[in-house]
Amino acid sequence: MTRPATVLLTALAPVSWGTTYAVTTEFLPADRPLFTALTRALPAGLLLLAISRVLPRGLWWGKATVLGALNIGAFFPLLFLSAYRLPGGMAAVVGSVGPLFVVGLSALLLGQRPTARTLLTGIAAAFGVSLVVLEAAGALDALGVLAALASTASMSAGTVLTKRWGRPDGVGPLALTAWQLTAGGLLIAPVAFLVEGVPPALDARAVGGYLYLALANTAVAYWLWFRGIGRLTATQVTFLGPLSPLTAAVVGWVALGQALTAVQLAGMALAFGATVAGQLTPRPRLRPRTASAAAPVAAPSGSPRRNGRTDAADLTGPAPRR
């Protein structure tokens, strides 16, 4: 599959996540962030685990637990906590700095040096999102801001570690997604029951909302997300994140009758442009050809040949690893 197709499929994940706010407010019972996080993660993880029928082995029990805690177990509750305590779209603004977090972590853990273009693109994405969702009304809550920063840092660290560790031989992204969702859900479960008590009574509307969140919004979306991490750079993947608040704004405008101002439209254009720019990779520099490299080299007497042609490795030694 070509890289543009991979980018488009991976982008469906944050687009799906952008519908979470509307589904939560319109279909689900209020004030149950931990129960909602649990129902998103654990059923989806168990379903994918039943489909993949692959369990971790050896060190991957610990790695899957760490990734599940970062990407799901800590991220979900912190995300909902920040959304409940911060006014308007402030949580989304704080979350939009995720690309900058990933750039820094990629430099530390993956050895990828940040470029000026990447840093400027990350700043532009955060500024564009702030124009779309930021509301001045209301005082900021310190705990809410810390929760938003912690959730962004958790997901960013999980994204970079997922890229660093890759997958075990013979294990696809479906199984890796199943491990993380299951581990994250199991970590959330005891906290949810201790803090919020027994699950609330659900009507048909709430059941439909939870089914959507567990299947399309979580199982399919996270499978596409982790699949994309395996095929794209961590920076490219995280620059798709601003599509989530942009989608939330569009859904609010189309489905909930929320008006969009000229400033918001400008912010959407800026954030979307930064998202596209984040997918561009710099071209590798071409080394100038030297005279010795350009000139044909005669094979010395007795040099090994394959299919009648001299192999370059036979003349220059083993090729360097890349």
C-alpha positions in Angstrom: 0.0 0.0 0.0 1.3 3.5 -0.9 2.2 6.0 1.8 -0.7 8.4 0.9 -3.2 5.5 1.3 -1.6 4.6 4.7 -1.8 8.2 5.8 -5.5 8.5 4.8 -6.4 5.2 6.6 -4.5 6.3 9.7 -6.3 9.7 9.6 -9.6 7.9 10.0 -8.6 7.2 13.7 -8.5 10.9 14.9 -11.5 11.7 12.7 -13.4 9.0 14.5 -12.2 10.3 17.9 -13.5 13.7 17.0 -17.0 12.4 17.2 -16.5 11.2 20.9 -17.7 14.5 22.5 -20.9 14.6 20.5 -21.7 11.0 21.2 -20.9 11.4 24.9 -23.1 14.5 25.4 -26.0 13.3 23.3 -26.2 9.6 24.0 -24.4 8.6 27.2 -25.2 9.2 30.9 -23.6 12.2 32.5 -20.7 12.2 34.9 -19.4 8.7 34.2 -16.0 9.3 32.6 -14.3 6.2 34.1 -17.2 3.9 33.2 -17.1 5.4 29.7 -13.4 4.9 29.4 -13.8 1.3 30.6 -16.6 0.5 28.1 -14.5 1.9 25.3 -11.4 -0.1 26.1 -12.1 -3.5 27.6 -14.9 -4.8 25.3 -13.0 -3.7 22.2 -9.8 -5.3 23.5 -11.5 -8.6 24.3 -13.2 -8.6 20.9 -9.9 -8.0 19.0 -8.2 -10.6 21.2 -10.8 -13.2 20.3 -10.3 -12.3 16.6 -6.5 -12.3 16.6 -6.2 -15.3 19.0 -2.6 -14.3 19.8 -1.2 -13.7 23.3 2.0 -11.9 24.2 5.1 -14.0 24.9 8.1 -13.3 27.0 9.0 -9.7 27.5 6.0 -8.6 25.5 3.7 -9.2 28.5 5.5 -6.3 30.2 5.7 -4.2 27.0 2.0 -4.7 26.2 1.2 -3.6 29.8 3.3 -0.5 29.5 1.9 0.5 26.1 -1.7 -0.3 27.3 -1.2 1.9 30.4 0.2 4.8 28.4 -2.1 4.7 25.3 -5.3 3.6 27.0 -5.2 3.0 30.8 -3.8 6.4 31.8 -4.8 8.4 28.6 -8.6 7.7 28.7 -9.3 8.7 32.4 -7.0 11.7 32.2 -8.6 12.8 29.0 -12.1 12.6 30.4 -11.0 14.3 33.7 -9.6 17.3 31.8 -12.7 17.5 29.6 -14.9 17.7 32.7 -12.8 20.3 34.5 -11.7 22.7 31.7 -13.9 25.2 30.0 -14.8 24.9 26.3 -12.1 23.3 24.2 -9.2 24.1 26.4 -8.5 20.4 26.8 -8.3 20.1 23.0 -5.9 23.1 22.9 -3.6 21.5 25.5 -3.8 18.1 23.6 -2.8 19.8 20.3 0.7 20.2 21.6 1.1 16.4 21.2 3.2 16.7 18.0 5.7 18.8 19.9 5.9 16.2 22.7 6.4 13.5 20.1 9.2 15.4 18.4 11.0 15.7 21.7 10.5 12.1 22.7 11.5 10.9 19.2 14.8 12.8 19.6 15.4 11.1 23.0 14.2 7.5 22.2 14.4 7.2 18.4 17.4 9.4 17.7 15.3 11.5 15.2 16.7 15.1 15.3 13.9 17.7 15.1 14.0 20.1 12.3 13.0 23.8 12.3 10.2 23.0 9.9 8.8 20.2 12.2 8.8 22.5 15.2 7.2 25.4 13.3 4.5 23.0 11.9 3.8 21.7 15.4 3.3 25.3 16.7 1.1 26.2 13.8 -1.1 23.1 14.4 -1.5 24.0 18.1 -2.3 27.7 17.2 -4.8 26.7 14.6 -6.6 24.3 17.0 -6.7 27.1 19.6 -8.5 29.4 17.2 -11.1 26.7 16.5 -12.0 25.5 20.0 -10.6 28.0 22.6 -13.2 30.0 24.6 -12.2 32.8 26.9 -15.1 32.3 29.3 -14.4 30.6 32.6 -11.4 30.3 34.9 -8.8 27.6 34.2 -8.7 24.7 36.7 -5.2 23.7 37.7 -6.0 20.0 38.0 -7.8 20.1 34.6 -4.7 21.6 32.9 -2.4 19.1 34.6 -4.7 16.2 33.6 -4.7 17.5 30.0 -0.9 17.8 29.9 -0.5 14.4 31.5 -2.9 12.7 29.0 -1.1 14.3 26.1 2.3 13.2 27.4 1.0 9.7 28.1 -0.3 9.2 24.6 2.8 10.8 23.1 5.1 8.5 25.0 3.0 5.5 24.0 3.2 6.5 20.4 7.0 6.8 20.5 7.5 3.6 22.4 5.1 1.7 20.0 7.4 2.9 17.2 10.6 2.0 19.1 9.5 -1.5 20.1 7.7 -2.4 16.9 5.9 -5.8 17.0 7.1 -9.3 17.7 7.8 -11.5 14.6 4.6 -12.8 13.2 2.3 -10.5 15.2 0.2 -8.0 13.3 -1.3 -4.7 14.3 -4.6 -6.3 15.2 -3.1 -8.4 18.0 -0.9 -5.5 19.2 -4.1 -3.3 19.5 -5.9 -6.1 21.3 -3.1 -6.4 23.9 -3.1 -2.7 24.6 -6.8 -2.2 24.8 -7.2 -5.2 27.1 -4.4 -4.2 29.4 -5.6 -0.6 29.5 -9.2 -1.7 30.2 -8.1 -4.0 33.0 -6.2 -1.2 34.6 -9.2 1.2 34.4 -11.7 -1.4 35.7 -10.8 -1.4 39.5 -10.5 2.4 39.5 -13.8 2.9 37.8 -15.7 0.7 40.3 -13.9 2.2 43.3 -14.6 5.8 42.3 -17.9 5.6 40.5 -19.5 2.5 42.0 -21.8 0.1 40.1 -22.5 0.8 36.4 -25.5 3.1 35.7 -28.8 1.9 34.2 -28.6 2.1 30.4 -31.4 2.8 27.9 -31.3 1.8 24.2 -29.8 5.2 23.3 -26.9 4.8 25.7 -26.3 1.2 24.6 -26.1 2.3 21.0 -23.6 5.1 22.0 -21.4 2.7 23.9 -21.5 0.2 21.1 -20.3 2.9 18.7 -17.5 4.0 21.0 -16.3 0.4 21.6 -16.4 -0.8 18.0 -15.9 2.0 15.5 -14.4 4.7 17.8 -12.0 2.3 19.6 -11.5 -1.1 18.2 -11.3 -0.1 14.5 -9.8 3.4 15.2 -7.0 2.1 17.4 -6.2 -0.7 15.0 -5.8 1.8 12.2 -3.7 4.1 14.5 -1.2 1.4 15.6 -1.1 0.1 12.0 -0.1 3.5 10.9 2.6 3.8 13.6 4.2 0.7 12.2 4.3 2.1 8.6 4.8 5.9 9.2 7.2 7.9 11.4 6.0 8.7 14.9 6.0 12.4 14.0 3.8 11.8 10.9 1.3 9.9 12.9 1.0 12.4 15.7 0.5 15.3 13.2 -2.8 13.7 12.3 -4.0 14.3 15.9 -5.3 17.9 15.2 -7.9 16.2 12.9 -9.7 15.2 16.1 -10.7 18.6 17.4 -11.3 19.8 13.8 -13.8 16.9 13.3 -15.4 17.8 16.6 -16.0 21.3 15.4 -17.5 20.2 12.1 -19.8 17.7 13.9 -20.9 20.4 16.3 -21.7 22.7 13.3 -23.5 20.0 11.2 -25.2 17.9 13.8 -25.6 20.2 16.8 -26.2 23.5 15.2 -23.1 25.2 16.6 -22.0 28.2 14.5 -18.5 28.6 13.1 -17.0 32.1 13.0 -14.5 33.4 10.5 -11.7 33.1 13.1 -12.6 29.4 13.6 -12.6 28.8 9.9 -9.2 30.4 9.6 -8.0 28.2 12.5 -9.3 25.1 10.8 -7.5 26.0 7.6 -4.2 26.6 9.5 -4.5 23.4 11.6 -5.4 21.3 8.5 -2.5 22.8 6.6 -0.1 22.0 9.4 -1.5 18.4 9.4 -0.7 18.1 5.7 2.7 19.6 6.1 3.5 17.2 8.9 3.2 14.3 6.5 5.9 15.6 4.2 9.3 14.1 4.7 12.5 15.9 3.6 14.2 14.5 0.6 17.5 12.8 1.4 20.5 14.7 0.2 22.2 13.1 -2.8 26.0 12.7 -2.5 28.0 14.1 -5.4 29.5 11.4 -7.6 33.3 11.2 -7.4 35.5 10.4 -10.3 36.3 7.0 -8.9 32.6 6.3 -8.3 31.6 7.4 -11.7 34.3 5.5 -13.6 33.7 1.8 -14.3 35.8 -0.6 -12.2 37.3 -3.6 -13.9 36.9 -6.8 -12.0 40.2 -8.2 -10.8 41.4 -11.6 -11.8 39.7 -14.2 -9.8 37.1 -12.0 -8.3 33.8 -13.8 -7.6 30.9 -13.2 -10.1 27.2 -13.8 -9.9 25.4 -14.5 -13.1 28.3 -13.2 -15.0 28.3 -9.8 -13.3 30.7 -8.5 -10.6 28.9 -7.9 -7.3 29.7 -4.4 -5.8 30.0 -6.0 -2.3 32.8 -8.2 -3.6 34.9 -5.1 -4.6 34.1 -2.8 -1.7 33.4 -5.2 1.2 30.2 -5.6 3.2 27.6 -2.9 2.6 27.0 -0.7 5.6 23.8 -1.3 7.6 21.1 1.3 7.3 
